[in-house]
Amino acid sequence: MAVSTGKSSVSLLDILKHTTEANILAYYLGITVVPCIINSPLRKDNRPSFGLYSPNGKRIYFVDFATKDRGGIFDLLCQM
């Protein structure tokens, strides 16, 4: 029986060798066009106030204009 040392066996770089942040966004949120403004996936949101953008065409970031939360796509997935 193997015992974990608490270290992750998969890194962010390992994941990004096999897919892109855009593919991950499309899979989990169905979003295929960035930049965009959507209803927040993190809270009840009657008006779109959640932005997704990519300043370099590779990394995808979010900003919640109502709560001022922001971060990368993996931060978003962890919060979801």
N, CA, C and O atoms as a Tinker XYZ file with bonds, in Angstrom:
   320  protein
     1  N      0.838000   -1.170000    0.000000    73     2
     2  CA     0.000000    0.000000    0.000000    64     1     3
     3  C      0.887000    1.238000    0.000000    63     2     4     5
     4  O      1.787000    1.361000    0.830000    81     3
     5  N      0.632000    2.159000   -0.935000    73     3     6
     6  CA     1.416000    3.385000   -1.042000    64     5     7
     7  C      0.797000    4.472000   -0.178000    63     6     8     9
     8  O     -0.424000    4.577000   -0.063000    81     7
     9  N      1.644000    5.262000    0.416000    73     7    10
    10  CA     1.189000    6.373000    1.247000    64     9    11
    11  C      1.603000    7.665000    0.567000    63    10    12    13
    12  O      2.755000    7.829000    0.166000    81    11
    13  N      0.666000    8.567000    0.442000    73    11    14
    14  CA     0.941000    9.840000   -0.223000    64    13    15
    15  C      1.792000   10.733000    0.669000    63    14    16    17
    16  O      1.655000   10.734000    1.893000    81    15
    17  N      2.666000   11.485000    0.031000    73    15    18
    18  CA     3.475000   12.458000    0.764000    64    17    19
    19  C      2.791000   13.816000    0.829000    63    18    20    21
    20  O      3.330000   14.763000    1.401000    81    19
    21  N      1.589000   13.908000    0.235000    73    19    22
    22  CA     0.865000   15.177000    0.239000    64    21    23
    23  C      1.215000   16.066000   -0.935000    63    22    24    25
    24  O      0.658000   17.154000   -1.071000    81    23
    25  N      2.117000   15.630000   -1.778000    73    23    26
    26  CA     2.503000   16.409000   -2.950000    64    25    27
    27  C      1.633000   16.007000   -4.134000    63    26    28    29
    28  O      1.308000   14.832000   -4.310000    81    27
    29  N      1.265000   16.981000   -4.931000    73    27    30
    30  CA     0.452000   16.713000   -6.104000    64    29    31
    31  C      1.252000   15.941000   -7.143000    63    30    32    33
    32  O      2.426000   16.223000   -7.381000    81    31
    33  N      0.604000   14.975000   -7.749000    73    31    34
    34  CA     1.285000   14.203000   -8.778000    64    33    35
    35  C      1.085000   14.824000  -10.163000    63    34    36    37
    36  O      1.732000   14.419000  -11.129000    81    35
    37  N      0.189000   15.805000  -10.254000    73    35    38
    38  CA    -0.077000   16.478000  -11.519000    64    37    39
    39  C      0.109000   17.977000  -11.309000    63    38    40    41
    40  O     -0.452000   18.559000  -10.380000    81    39
    41  N      0.892000   18.585000  -12.171000    73    39    42
    42  CA     1.118000   20.029000  -12.057000    64    41    43
    43  C      0.303000   20.769000  -13.114000    63    42    44    45
    44  O     -0.222000   20.168000  -14.051000    81    43
    45  N      0.212000   22.059000  -12.946000    73    43    46
    46  CA    -0.464000   22.900000  -13.925000    64    45    47
    47  C      0.187000   22.756000  -15.294000    63    46    48    49
    48  O     -0.512000   22.700000  -16.306000    81    47
    49  N      1.495000   22.697000  -15.338000    73    47    50
    50  CA     2.191000   22.520000  -16.617000    64    49    51
    51  C      1.848000   21.189000  -17.264000    63    50    52    53
    52  O      1.719000   21.106000  -18.486000    81    51
    53  N      1.697000   20.136000  -16.446000    73    51    54
    54  CA     1.296000   18.830000  -16.986000    64    53    55
    55  C     -0.073000   18.921000  -17.657000    63    54    56    57
    56  O     -0.271000   18.389000  -18.749000    81    55
    57  N     -1.004000   19.591000  -17.008000    73    55    58
    58  CA    -2.348000   19.750000  -17.564000    64    57    59
    59  C     -2.294000   20.525000  -18.866000    63    58    60    61
    60  O     -2.917000   20.130000  -19.851000    81    59
    61  N     -1.551000   21.629000  -18.879000    73    59    62
    62  CA    -1.507000   22.498000  -20.055000    64    61    63
    63  C     -0.704000   21.905000  -21.213000    63    62    64    65
    64  O     -0.744000   22.439000  -22.322000    81    63
    65  N      0.015000   20.823000  -20.979000    73    63    66
    66  CA     0.668000   20.093000  -22.073000    64    65    67
    67  C     -0.366000   19.349000  -22.915000    63    66    68    69
    68  O     -0.121000   19.055000  -24.085000    81    67
    69  N     -1.522000   19.046000  -22.321000    73    67    70
    70  CA    -2.534000   18.224000  -22.971000    64    69    71
    71  C     -3.773000   18.993000  -23.413000    63    70    72    73
    72  O     -4.558000   18.491000  -24.218000    81    71
    73  N     -3.954000   20.197000  -22.898000    73    71    74
    74  CA    -5.131000   20.991000  -23.251000    64    73    75
    75  C     -4.813000   22.469000  -23.052000    63    74    76    77
    76  O     -3.714000   22.825000  -22.626000    81    75
    77  N     -5.770000   23.311000  -23.360000    73    75    78
    78  CA    -5.588000   24.750000  -23.186000    64    77    79
    79  C     -6.588000   25.262000  -22.156000    63    78    80    81
    80  O     -7.567000   24.587000  -21.836000    81    79
    81  N     -6.335000   26.444000  -21.649000    73    79    82
    82  CA    -7.284000   27.057000  -20.723000    64    81    83
    83  C     -8.611000   27.324000  -21.434000    63    82    84    85
    84  O     -9.670000   27.261000  -20.809000    81    83
    85  N     -8.562000   27.621000  -22.725000    73    83    86
    86  CA    -9.790000   27.836000  -23.495000    64    85    87
    87  C    -10.616000   26.552000  -23.561000    63    86    88    89
    88  O    -11.839000   26.602000  -23.435000    81    87
    89  N     -9.974000   25.419000  -23.754000    73    87    90
    90  CA   -10.689000   24.138000  -23.773000    64    89    91
    91  C    -11.302000   23.827000  -22.407000    63    90    92    93
    92  O    -12.415000   23.308000  -22.325000    81    91
    93  N    -10.584000   24.142000  -21.355000    73    91    94
    94  CA   -11.090000   23.925000  -20.000000    64    93    95
    95  C    -12.306000   24.814000  -19.746000    63    94    96    97
    96  O    -13.302000   24.356000  -19.186000    81    95
    97  N    -12.233000   26.069000  -20.151000    73    95    98
    98  CA   -13.354000   26.997000  -20.006000    64    97    99
    99  C    -14.569000   26.505000  -20.787000    63    98   100   101
   100  O    -15.689000   26.557000  -20.280000    81    99
   101  N    -14.365000   26.039000  -21.987000    73    99   102
   102  CA   -15.464000   25.528000  -22.809000    64   101   103
   103  C    -16.093000   24.290000  -22.172000    63   102   104   105
   104  O    -17.315000   24.138000  -22.181000    81   103
   105  N    -15.276000   23.421000  -21.629000    73   103   106
   106  CA   -15.775000   22.183000  -21.024000    64   105   107
   107  C    -16.622000   22.465000  -19.782000    63   106   108   109
   108  O    -17.721000   21.928000  -19.644000    81   107
   109  N    -16.115000   23.303000  -18.882000    73   107   110
   110  CA   -16.803000   23.520000  -17.609000    64   109   111
   111  C    -17.902000   24.573000  -17.658000    63   110   112   113
   112  O    -18.878000   24.477000  -16.915000    81   111
   113  N    -17.760000   25.585000  -18.530000    73   111   114
   114  CA   -18.751000   26.661000  -18.558000    64   113   115
   115  C    -19.447000   26.823000  -19.905000    63   114   116   117
   116  O    -20.394000   27.601000  -20.019000    81   115
   117  N    -18.996000   26.104000  -20.920000    73   115   118
   118  CA   -19.615000   26.224000  -22.235000    64   117   119
   119  C    -19.288000   27.528000  -22.938000    63   118   120   121
   120  O    -19.951000   27.890000  -23.909000    81   119
   121  N    -18.274000   28.237000  -22.462000    73   119   122
   122  CA   -17.866000   29.518000  -23.047000    64   121   123
   123  C    -16.824000   29.246000  -24.127000    63   122   124   125
   124  O    -15.809000   28.598000  -23.870000    81   123
   125  N    -17.081000   29.745000  -25.342000    73   123   126
   126  CA   -16.137000   29.517000  -26.441000    64   125   127
   127  C    -15.561000   30.808000  -27.005000    63   126   128   129
   128  O    -14.685000   30.768000  -27.869000    81   127
   129  N    -16.046000   31.962000  -26.520000    73   127   130
   130  CA   -15.540000   33.249000  -26.995000    64   129   131
   131  C    -15.092000   34.079000  -25.801000    63   130   132   133
   132  O    -15.865000   34.311000  -24.871000    81   131
   133  N    -13.850000   34.521000  -25.830000    73   131   134
   134  CA   -13.284000   35.369000  -24.791000    64   133   135
   135  C    -12.686000   36.578000  -25.491000    63   134   136   137
   136  O    -11.960000   36.385000  -26.465000    81   135
   137  N    -12.932000   37.786000  -25.074000    73   135   138
   138  CA   -13.577000   38.194000  -23.826000    64   137   139
   139  C    -15.098000   38.107000  -23.908000    63   138   140   141
   140  O    -15.692000   38.131000  -24.985000    81   139
   141  N    -15.706000   38.005000  -22.716000    73   139   142
   142  CA   -17.166000   37.990000  -22.635000    64   141   143
   143  C    -17.600000   38.395000  -21.234000    63   142   144   145
   144  O    -16.813000   38.366000  -20.288000    81   143
   145  N    -18.859000   38.769000  -21.122000    73   143   146
   146  CA   -19.497000   39.087000  -19.845000    64   145   147
   147  C    -20.662000   38.105000  -19.690000    63   146   148   149
   148  O    -21.497000   37.982000  -20.586000    81   147
   149  N    -20.714000   37.417000  -18.563000    73   147   150
   150  CA   -21.746000   36.415000  -18.310000    64   149   151
   151  C    -22.329000   36.612000  -16.909000    63   150   152   153
   152  O    -21.821000   37.411000  -16.123000    81   151
   153  N    -23.403000   35.873000  -16.608000    73   151   154
   154  CA   -23.883000   35.807000  -15.231000    64   153   155
   155  C    -22.854000   35.024000  -14.431000    63   154   156   157
   156  O    -22.274000   34.060000  -14.930000    81   155
   157  N    -22.631000   35.436000  -13.203000    73   155   158
   158  CA   -21.623000   34.790000  -12.373000    64   157   159
   159  C    -21.936000   33.322000  -12.131000    63   158   160   161
   160  O    -23.061000   32.987000  -11.762000    81   159
   161  N    -20.957000   32.435000  -12.333000    73   159   162
   162  CA   -21.150000   31.024000  -11.994000    64   161   163
   163  C    -20.927000   30.768000  -10.498000    63   162   164   165
   164  O    -21.094000   29.644000  -10.024000    81   163
   165  N    -20.547000   31.823000   -9.757000    73   163   166
   166  CA   -20.216000   31.671000   -8.345000    64   165   167
   167  C    -21.326000   32.098000   -7.395000    63   166   168   169
   168  O    -21.274000   31.794000   -6.203000    81   167
   169  N    -22.329000   32.800000   -7.915000    73   167   170
   170  CA   -23.398000   33.326000   -7.069000    64   169   171
   171  C    -24.619000   33.590000   -7.931000    63   170   172   173
   172  O    -24.533000   33.561000   -9.159000    81   171
   173  N    -25.756000   33.849000   -7.295000    73   171   174
   174  CA   -26.947000   34.213000   -8.049000    64   173   175
   175  C    -26.706000   35.589000   -8.662000    63   174   176   177
   176  O    -26.312000   36.526000   -7.969000    81   175
   177  N    -26.943000   35.699000   -9.947000    73   175   178
   178  CA   -26.618000   36.916000  -10.678000    64   177   179
   179  C    -27.700000   37.140000  -11.732000    63   178   180   181
   180  O    -27.759000   36.415000  -12.725000    81   179
   181  N    -28.550000   38.136000  -11.521000    73   179   182
   182  CA   -29.646000   38.407000  -12.455000    64   181   183
   183  C    -29.205000   39.185000  -13.687000    63   182   184   185
   184  O    -29.836000   39.106000  -14.741000    81   183
   185  N    -28.121000   39.936000  -13.546000    73   183   186
   186  CA   -27.568000   40.679000  -14.685000    64   185   187
   187  C    -26.119000   40.264000  -14.881000    63   186   188   189
   188  O    -25.380000   40.126000  -13.906000    81   187
   189  N    -25.706000   40.063000  -16.114000    73   187   190
   190  CA   -24.305000   39.678000  -16.349000    64   189   191
   191  C    -23.343000   40.694000  -15.740000    63   190   192   193
   192  O    -23.371000   41.877000  -16.081000    81   191
   193  N    -22.495000   40.217000  -14.838000    73   191   194
   194  CA   -21.530000   41.100000  -14.181000    64   193   195
   195  C    -20.212000   40.368000  -13.922000    63   194   196   197
   196  O    -19.455000   40.722000  -13.018000    81   195
   197  N    -19.961000   39.356000  -14.722000    73   195   198
   198  CA   -18.788000   38.504000  -14.541000    64   197   199
   199  C    -18.039000   38.450000  -15.864000    63   198   200   201
   200  O    -18.558000   37.935000  -16.855000    81   199
   201  N    -16.821000   38.979000  -15.883000    73   199   202
   202  CA   -16.064000   39.055000  -17.122000    64   201   203
   203  C    -14.972000   38.009000  -17.221000    63   202   204   205
   204  O    -14.314000   37.689000  -16.231000    81   203
   205  N    -14.782000   37.482000  -18.413000    73   203   206
   206  CA   -13.685000   36.568000  -18.728000    64   205   207
   207  C    -12.864000   37.211000  -19.836000    63   206   208   209
   208  O    -13.412000   37.704000  -20.821000    81   207
   209  N    -11.548000   37.202000  -19.668000    73   207   210
   210  CA   -10.685000   37.854000  -20.657000    64   209   211
   211  C     -9.329000   37.155000  -20.717000    63   210   212   213
   212  O     -8.947000   36.418000  -19.808000    81   211
   213  N     -8.619000   37.408000  -21.808000    73   211   214
   214  CA    -7.291000   36.831000  -21.997000    64   213   215
   215  C     -6.373000   37.903000  -22.573000    63   214   216   217
   216  O     -6.449000   38.206000  -23.764000    81   215
   217  N     -5.511000   38.478000  -21.747000    73   215   218
   218  CA    -4.635000   39.540000  -22.242000    64   217   219
   219  C     -3.560000   39.067000  -23.216000    63   218   220   221
   220  O     -3.036000   39.866000  -23.992000    81   219
   221  N     -3.224000   37.772000  -23.183000    73   219   222
   222  CA    -2.147000   37.278000  -24.042000    64   221   223
   223  C     -2.579000   36.159000  -24.989000    63   222   224   225
   224  O     -1.747000   35.611000  -25.713000    81   223
   225  N     -3.859000   35.815000  -24.992000    73   223   226
   226  CA    -4.346000   34.755000  -25.870000    64   225   227
   227  C     -4.084000   33.347000  -25.371000    63   226   228   229
   228  O     -4.441000   32.380000  -26.045000    81   227
   229  N     -3.468000   33.208000  -24.203000    73   227   230
   230  CA    -3.189000   31.890000  -23.638000    64   229   231
   231  C     -3.847000   31.725000  -22.277000    63   230   232   233
   232  O     -4.664000   30.825000  -22.082000    81   231
   233  N     -3.495000   32.585000  -21.346000    73   231   234
   234  CA    -4.061000   32.527000  -19.996000    64   233   235
   235  C     -5.410000   33.228000  -19.984000    63   234   236   237
   236  O     -5.586000   34.257000  -20.636000    81   235
   237  N     -6.365000   32.672000  -19.240000    73   235   238
   238  CA    -7.705000   33.250000  -19.135000    64   237   239
   239  C     -7.932000   33.670000  -17.687000    63   238   240   241
   240  O     -7.635000   32.925000  -16.753000    81   239
   241  N     -8.459000   34.866000  -17.522000    73   239   242
   242  CA    -8.706000   35.438000  -16.207000    64   241   243
   243  C    -10.169000   35.829000  -16.080000    63   242   244   245
   244  O    -10.867000   36.005000  -17.079000    81   243
   245  N    -10.627000   35.964000  -14.834000    73   243   246
   246  CA   -11.989000   36.423000  -14.584000    64   245   247
   247  C    -11.978000   37.612000  -13.651000    63   246   248   249
   248  O    -11.039000   37.804000  -12.878000    81   247
   249  N    -13.018000   38.402000  -13.727000    73   247   250
   250  CA   -13.274000   39.476000  -12.768000    64   249   251
   251  C    -14.777000   39.513000  -12.521000    63   250   252   253
   252  O    -15.577000   39.520000  -13.456000    81   251
   253  N    -15.140000   39.537000  -11.250000    73   251   254
   254  CA   -16.544000   39.671000  -10.862000    64   253   255
   255  C    -16.731000   41.135000  -10.498000    63   254   256   257
   256  O    -16.238000   41.593000   -9.467000    81   255
   257  N    -17.437000   41.861000  -11.336000    73   255   258
   258  CA   -17.573000   43.301000  -11.153000    64   257   259
   259  C    -18.406000   43.657000   -9.927000    63   258   260   261
   260  O    -18.281000   44.766000   -9.408000    81   259
   261  N    -19.248000   42.749000   -9.454000    73   259   262
   262  CA   -20.079000   43.018000   -8.279000    64   261   263
   263  C    -19.295000   42.825000   -6.978000    63   262   264   265
   264  O    -19.414000   43.632000   -6.056000    81   263
   265  N    -18.497000   41.761000   -6.904000    73   263   266
   266  CA   -17.768000   41.448000   -5.668000    64   265   267
   267  C    -16.303000   41.875000   -5.710000    63   266   268   269
   268  O    -15.621000   41.870000   -4.685000    81   267
   269  N    -15.825000   42.240000   -6.886000    73   267   270
   270  CA   -14.423000   42.618000   -7.118000    64   269   271
   271  C    -13.462000   41.429000   -7.019000    63   270   272   273
   272  O    -12.248000   41.627000   -6.977000    81   271
   273  N    -13.983000   40.202000   -6.981000    73   271   274
   274  CA   -13.124000   39.014000   -7.011000    64   273   275
   275  C    -12.496000   38.901000   -8.386000    63   274   276   277
   276  O    -13.102000   39.275000   -9.390000    81   275
   277  N    -11.287000   38.388000   -8.425000    73   275   278
   278  CA   -10.608000   38.170000   -9.704000    64   277   279
   279  C     -9.590000   37.065000   -9.554000    63   278   280   281
   280  O     -9.175000   36.728000   -8.446000    81   279
   281  N     -9.193000   36.503000  -10.682000    73   279   282
   282  CA    -8.182000   35.444000  -10.654000    64   281   283
   283  C     -8.117000   34.750000  -12.003000    63   282   284   285
   284  O     -8.690000   35.206000  -12.993000    81   283
   285  N     -7.406000   33.639000  -12.012000    73   283   286
   286  CA    -7.249000   32.850000  -13.229000    64   285   287
   287  C     -8.329000   31.781000  -13.337000    63   286   288   289
   288  O     -9.148000   31.606000  -12.434000    81   287
   289  N     -8.313000   31.082000  -14.444000    73   287   290
   290  CA    -9.331000   30.060000  -14.698000    64   289   291
   291  C     -9.278000   28.939000  -13.658000    63   290   292   293
   292  O    -10.320000   28.387000  -13.303000    81   291
   293  N     -8.099000   28.594000  -13.168000    73   291   294
   294  CA    -8.006000   27.538000  -12.163000    64   293   295
   295  C     -8.505000   28.025000  -10.805000    63   294   296   297
   296  O     -9.053000   27.240000  -10.030000    81   295
   297  N     -8.321000   29.315000  -10.508000    73   295   298
   298  CA    -8.914000   29.896000   -9.307000    64   297   299
   299  C    -10.432000   29.801000   -9.386000    63   298   300   301
   300  O    -11.093000   29.459000   -8.406000    81   299
   301  N    -10.978000   30.108000  -10.561000    73   299   302
   302  CA   -12.416000   30.033000  -10.779000    64   301   303
   303  C    -12.934000   28.620000  -10.566000    63   302   304   305
   304  O    -13.942000   28.422000   -9.888000    81   303
   305  N    -12.258000   27.644000  -11.136000    73   303   306
   306  CA   -12.686000   26.252000  -10.987000    64   305   307
   307  C    -12.654000   25.818000   -9.529000    63   306   308   309
   308  O    -13.542000   25.090000   -9.084000    81   307
   309  N    -11.647000   26.251000   -8.777000    73   307   310
   310  CA   -11.581000   25.907000   -7.354000    64   309   311
   311  C    -12.748000   26.528000   -6.587000    63   310   312   313
   312  O    -13.301000   25.894000   -5.689000    81   311
   313  N    -13.124000   27.752000   -6.929000    73   311   314
   314  CA   -14.240000   28.404000   -6.249000    64   313   315
   315  C    -15.570000   27.770000   -6.624000    63   314   316   317
   316  O    -16.500000   27.742000   -5.818000    81   315
   317  N    -15.658000   27.268000   -7.831000    73   315   318
   318  CA   -16.895000   26.612000   -8.257000    64   317   319
   319  C    -17.071000   25.309000   -7.512000    63   318   320
   320  O    -18.055000   24.602000   -7.729000    81   319
